Amino acid sequence: MTQEEYNLEQFGQAALEIRSGCITAMNGAARRQLPHLTVGAPAPAGLTRSLELGSEAGSFAQGEESYLFTRIASPGREVVLFHPARDCGVTGPQLDGFSRQMRDKMGGLLQQLELFSAQEDEPAGSDPRLARFSQSFHQMLRLIHNLEFLNVPLEQAEAQFRPVTMDLAGLCAQTARQAAPLLRKAGVELTCSGRCAGLLIPGDPELLQRMLLDLISNAAKSAKTVCLDLRPWEDRAVLTVSDSGGEASGLAALLRRQEEGIPAPQDGAGMGLDVVRRIVHLHRGALLAQENDRGGLVFTVALPAGPLPGQLPLESPRMETGGGLSPFLVGLSDLLPAELFQPDAD
């Protein structure tokens, strides 16, 4: 393996290195996605044209398949990260994983209902079974939200995407302030650092908060310390979510086997990272995943920075899909102890 190929293997998705219109290196994920391409061959014509026009993100076709790409420019070469652009964002294995998870959660709800109905005279405000019932409901809602989000064709999602000028630094700080006390109950310490008091970007606050919670949740599943960091870099806002790693960390292996089949039961439905990828794509950003020297995983998201040009766009009203539940309890429901989901006595 050459040094260039080794470097490409560090990315969490298929990657090509292109020089003068020809492929000079590709990682294993790229070889699986595009088995007919080889090192030394010309890059796909549609991709080459997009790169010549200076596109930082877009799509290209190879054979009968279409792919979405993100470009990382460096002197004398181009590194391109890509993945299939499916009409439906949910794969067959993910649907199978979703169905299994839904059956499991619904069975848990039914069991708790049967136990509760057997002893109706207990006070509702302190019943741990109700807390577990409520937690299962939050977990089910998260699964449904992920399926609905990925099931929208990408072209339709892009047409509906309406970013506003927002402060990403403020969103990160607010998210950390609200998530840290909850995660502490689960034995996880969340820290937030950065080199900027404010950082304007064109973005969707609701989607970006969802992205943050998904990244934090993934990191916290395998570590007791999660670090959230934000800093400006040239014309980008660079957000990093990292975990402390350790013997329990299996996220790097999960990334490598994500396309190999139905997720294992402990891995959930396998949709969380695809939700993150789609949110990053809608914001015309780049997502990198790298294993650190402690066995943990570092996610880096680079988003275009700066206010939106011209007049402020109108923000269209959205349908409420959360049922009035806390997005933090929903987004972190797989991690938190059941006691945090205890319904109010009244």
Long-range contacts (C-beta under 8 A, 24 or more apart in sequence): 8-79, 10-290, 10-291, 11-81, 11-288, 11-289, 11-290, 12-255, 12-287, 12-288, 12-289, 12-290, 12-299, 13-81, 13-82, 13-83, 13-277, 13-287, 13-289, 14-81, 14-82, 14-83, 15-79, 15-80, 15-81, 15-82, 16-43, 16-79, 16-80, 16-82, 17-77, 17-78, 17-79, 18-43, 18-47, 18-48, 18-51, 18-77, 18-78, 18-79, 18-80, 19-76, 19-77, 19-78, 21-48, 24-77, 29-259, 30-82, 32-259, 33-67, 33-82, 33-83, 33-84, 34-62, 36-62, 36-63, 37-62, 43-80, 47-80, 51-78, 51-80, 56-284, 57-281, 57-284, 57-285, 57-286, 59-85, 68-154, 68-281, 70-281, 70-285, 70-286, 70-287, 72-286, 81-286, 81-287, 81-288, 83-277, 85-154, 86-154, 87-153, 87-154, 88-150, 88-151, 88-153, 89-149, 89-150, 89-151, 89-152, 89-153, 89-154, 89-274, 89-278, 90-147, 90-150, 90-151, 90-271, 91-259, 93-261, 93-262, 93-263, 93-270, 94-150, 94-263, 94-269, 94-270, 94-271, 94-274, 96-262, 97-262, 97-263, 97-267, 97-268, 97-269, 97-270, 97-271, 98-143, 98-146, 98-147, 98-269, 98-271, 100-262, 100-265, 100-269, 101-143, 101-268, 101-269, 102-140, 102-143, 105-136, 105-139, 105-140, 105-143, 106-140, 108-132, 108-136, 109-133, 109-136, 109-137, 109-140, 112-136, 123-345, 124-343, 124-345, 125-342, 125-343, 125-344, 125-345, 125-346, 126-342, 126-345, 128-338, 128-339, 128-342, 130-342, 130-343, 131-338, 131-339, 131-340, 131-341, 131-342, 131-343, 132-338, 132-341, 134-338, 134-341, 134-342, 134-343, 135-333, 135-336, 135-338, 135-340, 135-341, 138-325, 138-329, 138-330, 138-333, 138-341, 139-333, 139-334, 141-322, 141-323, 141-325, 141-330, 142-330, 142-331, 142-333, 142-334, 143-269, 143-271, 145-321, 145-330, 146-269, 146-271, 146-272, 146-275, 147-271, 148-321, 149-275, 149-278, 150-271, 150-274, 150-275, 150-278, 154-278, 154-281, 157-278, 157-282, 158-282, 161-204, 161-282, 162-204, 162-313, 162-314, 162-315, 162-316, 163-202, 163-203, 163-204, 163-283, 163-308, 163-313, 164-202, 164-203, 164-204, 164-205, 164-308, 164-312, 164-313, 164-315, 165-200, 165-201, 165-202, 165-307, 165-308, 165-312, 166-200, 166-201, 166-202, 166-203, 166-204, 166-205, 166-208, 167-198, 167-199, 167-200, 168-199, 168-200, 168-201, 168-203, 168-208, 168-230, 168-237, 168-239, 168-303, 169-194, 169-196, 169-197, 169-198, 169-199, 169-230, 170-198, 171-205, 171-208, 171-209, 171-212, 172-212, 172-228, 172-230, 172-239, 175-209, 175-212, 175-213, 175-216, 175-228, 176-228, 178-328, 179-213, 179-216, 179-328, 179-332, 182-328, 182-329, 182-332, 182-336, 182-340, 183-216, 183-220, 183-226, 183-332, 183-335, 183-336, 185-336, 185-337, 185-339, 185-340, 186-220, 186-332, 186-335, 186-336, 186-337, 187-224, 188-220, 188-223, 188-224, 188-225, 188-226, 188-335, 189-224, 189-225, 189-226, 190-216, 190-220, 190-226, 190-227, 190-228, 191-225, 191-226, 191-227, 191-228, 192-227, 192-228, 192-229, 192-230, 193-227, 193-228, 193-229, 193-230, 194-229, 194-230, 194-231, 195-230, 195-231, 195-232, 196-230, 196-231, 196-232, 199-230, 199-232, 199-237, 199-305, 200-305, 200-306, 200-307, 201-237, 201-283, 201-303, 201-304, 201-305, 201-306, 202-283, 202-304, 202-306, 202-307, 202-308, 203-283, 203-303, 204-282, 204-283, 206-318, 207-279, 207-282, 207-283, 208-279, 208-283, 209-327, 210-275, 210-279, 210-327, 210-331, 211-275, 211-276, 211-279, 211-280, 211-301, 212-239, 212-241, 213-327, 213-328, 213-331, 213-332, 214-272, 214-273, 214-275, 214-276, 214-331, 215-241, 215-276, 215-299, 215-301, 216-241, 216-332, 217-272, 217-331, 217-332, 217-334, 217-335, 218-251, 218-272, 218-273, 218-297, 218-299, 219-243, 219-251, 219-296, 219-297, 219-299, 220-332, 220-335, 221-251, 221-334, 221-335, 222-246, 222-248, 222-249, 222-250, 222-251, 222-296, 222-297, 223-248, 223-249, 223-296, 232-305, 233-302, 235-304, 235-305, 235-306, 236-302, 236-303, 236-304, 236-305, 237-302, 237-303, 237-304, 237-305, 238-300, 238-301, 238-302, 239-300, 239-301, 239-302, 239-303, 240-298, 240-299, 240-300, 240-301, 241-298, 241-299, 241-301, 242-292, 242-296, 242-297, 242-298, 242-299, 243-296, 243-297, 243-298, 244-294, 244-296, 245-292, 245-294, 245-295, 245-296, 245-297, 246-294, 246-295, 246-296, 247-295, 249-294, 249-295, 249-296, 249-297, 251-296, 251-297, 252-289, 252-291, 252-295, 252-297, 255-289, 255-297, 268-334
